[in-house]
Amino acid sequence: MFRRYLVQDHAFLETGASVTGYAVGQAHTMDEKARLTDALSVLTGSENEYFERTFDALDVPEVDQTNPPLTPTTRAFQDLMLRAALEGGYEETLTVTLAAEWVYLSWARHVEDQSPSRWYLDEWIETHAIPDFEEYVTWLREQADRYGPKLSSKRQGRIDALFEQVVELEAAFFDMAYEDGST
């Protein structure tokens, strides 16, 4: 079950890194660009390394690591995130990133007191429950609070819809791991 989830999440990691890269380019200030560059470094560094180590531990075939068949949920999620970044501005990109990361933080906070016996489960929880990750999500929320009220009501409506869509897709993404026939 976790293996299926992890393969799909790794496929999504590239999308997350791309969206974060777009956010760097869209950011209004150098400080914002620097903060997002730090986040991009985590995604392409330690988080990607976690996937590689876990794939080795779970004997995930190379093809599933590099070119897995994607579930409809994964494809829909990738599409939404990339469209928001490409068709919107900084605020849209922030919104989809915030929604996705906030879900992970909320989940991790809910299970952080558990101590799974398998190192890769324990590390996955820890990755999303550490203070640095919480600080990043808080920063994203502050950015949304800073820029959101300045947007037109039409754009605010789009932001609200994007946030809701990401949360729905995150829930479906987690559920996908439990479905029979998932990759």
Secondary structure as GFF3:
##gff-version 3
##sequence-region A 1 183
A	DSSP	alpha_helix	2	26	.	.	.	ID=ss1
A	DSSP	alpha_helix	30	42	.	.	.	ID=ss2
A	DSSP	pi_helix	43	47	.	.	.	ID=ss3
A	DSSP	alpha_helix	48	57	.	.	.	ID=ss4
A	DSSP	alpha_helix	62	66	.	.	.	ID=ss5
A	DSSP	alpha_helix	72	87	.	.	.	ID=ss6
A	DSSP	alpha_helix	90	111	.	.	.	ID=ss7
A	DSSP	alpha_helix	119	129	.	.	.	ID=ss8
A	DSSP	alpha_helix	131	147	.	.	.	ID=ss9
A	DSSP	three_ten_helix	148	150	.	.	.	ID=ss10
A	DSSP	alpha_helix	153	176	.	.	.	ID=ss11
###
